[in-house]
Amino acid sequence: MGMAWGFIFQKKLIALSIGIIVFKYAILGIIIFTLVKQPWFDTLWFSLGVASLILSAFVYGLKEALREGKDDVI
C-alpha cells in the first residue's frame, strides 16, 4: 500500500487511488462482519459508538459552516 500511495502522489492516477480506497473499505467491512459474529460482541454498543461518531462529525461540520458564515459577513 505504501508503494501504491507513492504512485498516487507521483503520477496522480485516479483509478489507483479509487482502487486503494475500495480495497481499504472492503477490508474494514470484513473486519466488522467478523467482529459482529463473535458471541462476546454487543452490537448495540457498537452501533451507538458509530452513531455518536457520525453525529459528532455532523455537529463539527455545522459549527464550522456557521463560523465561516460569520467570517464572511464582516
N, C-alpha and C positions, 0 to 999 in steps of 0.2 A: 504494500500500500504506500510505503514511503516513496518508492520509485515512481508509482503512478501519480502521486501528488507532485513530484518533481516534473514529470511530463506535462501536467496540467499548467503549472506556473511557467514552464519554459515555452510551450507551444500553444497554450490556451485551447486545448482540444475539448470542445463541449461534450462530445459523445463519451469521452473517457471520464470526465467529471460526473456526468449523469450515471454512468455505469458504476462508478465507485459509490455514489450516493445510494443507488438501488441495492447494491451489494451490502452496504452497511445496514440499511434498514431491514433487509432480509435476514441478516444475522441477528439483529435485535429482535425481530419477530420470532425467530426460532428460540432464542433465549427466553423470551417472555412466555411463549407457548409451553416450553419445557418446565419453566418455573411454576406456572399455573397448575400444572398436572401433579405437582408434589402435594402429598397429604398434609404437610405442616404449613403450607402456604395459604393465607387467608386473602381471598380475592377482594373482599370488602375494603380492607385497609389499603391494599394496593391501588384499587380504583379511586379511593378517596385521596391518596397521595398524588396520583396522576391528575385528578381533577383540581387539586389545590395548585399544582404546578401550572396548569393551563389558566386557572383563574388569576394567579399572581402575574403571569405574563400579560394577560389582558389588562389588568389594572395598571401595570407598569407602562404599557403602551398607551393607554388612555391618559395617564398622568403626563407622559412625555408629549403627547399631542396637545394637551391643554397648555403645557408650559411653552411649547413652540408657538401656539396661538397667541399667548400673552406677549411673547417677544416680538412677534410680527406687528402688533398693534402700535407699539411705541415707536 
